C-alpha cells in the first residue's frame, strides 16, 4: 500500500468515525487540508499528531454556519467594495484603443540595402539587430523610437493633450500609449490609446505611414515601401479602459474572500470571549 493511499484511508476513517466542532478548527483545518493535498504519509506523523487529527475532525457544515451567522458583515464589505470600485472606475478618464496592422517587407534582400552604420542612432537601444533580429525587429525599433514619437507630437500637437513643459516627458507619455507587437506569422500591430477615438486611429495610421518617411530620411534601406498595410486603424466605438465590468468582478471576488476571513476571525474572538466569561 502506497504512502499516499495510507493517508487517504486514514482521513476517510477519521471523517467516518465522527464529526465534531472544536475551537481549534481554524488551525487544524488548515493543516488537514495541507496534508490532503501534499505527498505526505502517515509515517511522518507522530502518535500524538495522529490522536489530535482523530479527535479534531472538520465538519464543513460548521463553516457554512459561521458564514450564515456573519452574512451581514460579508454583505456590507461586498457592497462597499463594489460601490467604491464602481465610483472610481466611472471617474477614471476613458481611453480608446485603435489598432493598425502591417506586414514587413523583406528588407535584407538583394534589392534592399541596410546601412548598419546608422542603426545605433536610429534604434536608440530599442533593439539589437546585431544579434540577428532581422527586418521585423528593425521596423518595431523604428515604431518604438523617440524619433517616431517626436514626429507624432508635431503632427497632432500632442503637447496640449499631455501637458508638460519638458519635451522628453511628453515623448515618454506618447510612447507609453503606443504598443507595438509582432505575431508568430510576422504581422506587426500598432496599438494606440488616447482620450479621443479618432485621434487614436489617426496616430496609429500615422505611425505606419511615417515608416517610409523615416526610412527615406535616415537611408536605412533602399526597399520601398518598408511595410504593407493589412488593416488601417479605425476609430473605436467603445472605450478600452477603464474595464468597469472586470474591475467590479475582481472587487466582488476579493471582497467576499476578505469578508469570509473576517467572519471566521470575529467568530473566533466571540467564542474566546464567551469561554473566558464562563471560566
N, C-alpha and C positions, 0 to 999 in steps of 0.2 A: 504493500500500500504506500503510495507516494506521500510525501510530507504535506503537500497542499491538500490532498484528499482527507488526510487526518484532521486538518484544520477545519475543513468544511463540515465533516461529520461531527466534530466537537461543537461547532456553532449550532448545527441543526439540533443536536441533542440538548444543548443549553436552552435554545428557544422553546423546544417542545416540553421541556421539563416544567417550566413555569414562566409567567410573565409578571413582572413586578416593577414598581416605580421606586426609585431611590434618589436621594438628593444628590448623589454623585453621578447622576446620569450624564451630566454635561461633559465631564472629563472622561468617564469610562466609555461613553458612547462614541466619542471621537476616536479613542484608542481601538475600540472594537471594529469600527469602520476601516481603520487603517490596517488592522490585521486581516480583514476580509479581502482587501484589495492588494495585499503585498505577499510575496512568496516566502512567508514565514511559517514554520511548522510548530506544532506543539512542543517539539523538543527544545525550543528556545524559551519556553515558559517554565518558571519555577512552579512548584506545587502550590505555593501561596498565591501566585498570579492566577493559576487555574481555578482556585477556590473563589477568588474575587470575581472572576468572569462568570463563574457558575451562579454566584449569589446576586449578581447585579446585571441581569439581562435587560435589554432595552425593549420597551414597548412603544412602537411608533405612534400608536393611538394617543399616547400622552403628549407627544409633540403637537399633534393637532389640537389637543385640548388647551395647550398653552397659547397657540396661535388664536384659537377661538376666544380665549379669555382676554387677550390683549389686542383683539382685532381693531379696536378703535384707534389705538396708538399707531398700528401699521397703516390704517387708512389715512390718518392725519399726515403722517410722514409722506405717504404716496401722493396725496392731494397737494400738499405744499411744494413738494419737489417738482411734480409735473407742471403745476401752475407757474412756478418760478422759471422753469426751463422754457415754457411757452412764452412768457413775457419777455425774457431775454432774447429768445430766438426771433420774435417778430420785431424787436427793436434793433436787431443787427442789420447792417446795410446789406441790401440784396446784390448779389453778384451773378452776372450772366456769362456763361461759357460758350464760346464758339470755336469750332474745330475745322481746320483745313488740312487735307491730306495730299501728300505728293509722293512721287516715286523718283528716286535718284537716277540720273543718267550715269553711264559708265565714264567716269572722269579719267581714270587711269587707263587709257587706251592708246592706240597708235595715233588717233586723231586728237586726243586731248593731252595737253602738256601741263603737268602740275609743277609749278615753280616753288619748290620746297624752301627756297631761301626766304620767302615771305611768310612762311607759316607761323613762326614764333610770334610775330607781331599781330597776325590776324586772329590766331586762336586764343591768345591770352590765357594759356594754360587750361583751356576748357577741355581739351582732349589731346592725347599724344598720338599723332599719326605715325611717329617713327616706330611705334610698337606694332605696326601692321594693321591699323584700324581700318583703313580703306576709305573710299569716296563717301560712303554714307556718313561716317564719323566726321568727315570734313564738313559736310552740309549741316549736320547737327551742331558742330562747333561754330559755324557761321551764324546759325539761328540763335545760339546762346550767347554770342559775343556782345560785348558792350557797344561795339560799332553799330550793330543792328538795332539795339535799344536806343541809341542816340538818334538814329535816323527816324525811328518811330516817334520819339519825343518831339522832334522838329516837325514831322509831318502832321501830327494830330494835336500839337500844342498841349502835351500832357503835363506841362508844368502847372496848369490850372487844376488838373484833376488830382495830382499828387503834390500838394502844396509843400514845398521845401525850398530853402534858399541855396542848398548845395546840389549841384547837378549830379554828383556821384550818388547821393541819396535817392534822387529820382530814378536814376538808372537801376539801382538795386530794387526799387519798388516795382519798376516795369518788368525786370527780369523775374521777379518773384511771381508775377501774374501770368507769365508765359511758360508753358510746359511743353517740352519737345520730347517725343517718344518715337521709338522705332520698333516695329513688329518683327517677328521672325521672317516674314516674307519680304522685308526690306521697305515696307511702307512707312513713311515718316509723317507723324501727326504733329500739328502745331495748335495747341490749345491756349486760348486767351480768355482771361476773366476780367471783367470790368463792370461798373455800375450801370452801364448803358449797353443793351443788347446789340445795337447797330455798331457801336464803337468796337465791341469785342470782335465782331465779324470783320470789320474794316481792318483792324490791326492784324488779325490772323492772315487775311489775304495780302496785306502789305508785306508781312514777313516773307511770304512765299515769293511775291513779285520782286522784292528787293534783293533776292539772292543773286539774280543775274547782274544787277547793277553793281553789287559789291564784287562779284566775280570779275566784272569788266574793269572796275576801278583799281582793284588790287592785283589784277592779272594773275589769278590763281590757275585758271585753266582756259584753254582755247576752245573747249567744247561748249556749245550754246544750243539750247538752253541747258542750264545746270540740272533742272528737275522737270518732270512732267506733272502737271496738276491733275490729280484724280478727282478731288471734290473741293470745291470752293466753300469757304465758310459762309453760313447764312445766319442772320440774327435769330437767337433762340427765343422761343415763346414763353418760357418759364425760367425762373432763376435756378441756378445750380447750387447756390448757397444763400442763406443757411438751409440745411436739410432739417426742416422742422419735425417731420414725422420720425426720422431716425433719432433726433435728439430726444423727442418725447419717449420713444421706445426704450432707449438706453436709460433715461432718467427714471422711467417707471420700474424697470427691472432692478436697477440699483437701489431704489428707494424701498422696494419690497424686501430685498435681501437685508438691507440695513434695519428695516422695521422688525423683521423676524429675529435678527440677532439681538436687538434691543429688548424685544418681548421676552426672550429667554433670560436675559440679564435681569430685567425687572422682576420676573417670576422667581428667580433665584434669590434676589435680595429680599423679596417679600417673604419667602419661606424661611430664610435665615432669621429674619426679624421675629416671625411668629414662633419659631422654635426657641429663640433666646428668651422670649417673654414667658413661655411655658416653663422654662428652667428657672 
